[in-house]
């Protein structure tokens, strides 16, 4: 595993319960200003293995990126932590973002 991947994993794990962060902001906090896609790849390939709170990571416009069953599960998990998700899958980043 690369140092870059480790830094992204650390930032994902740092998002506390009841809060969300965008793919872009995770990358920026890890030192990669253009690394949103790298954040997505880490989440896709390593969430289960490293028990990452994948559902706390959303788009920079506050919307859930996943569609279908994945989006429904993400919404359910966020709501279980007290995060308000609108009917159209949007989270108020000013209130719930880190």
Helices and strands as residue ranges (DSSP letters): H 3-13, E 21-22, H 23-29, H 36-46, G 54-56, E 57-58, H 68-80, H 93-96
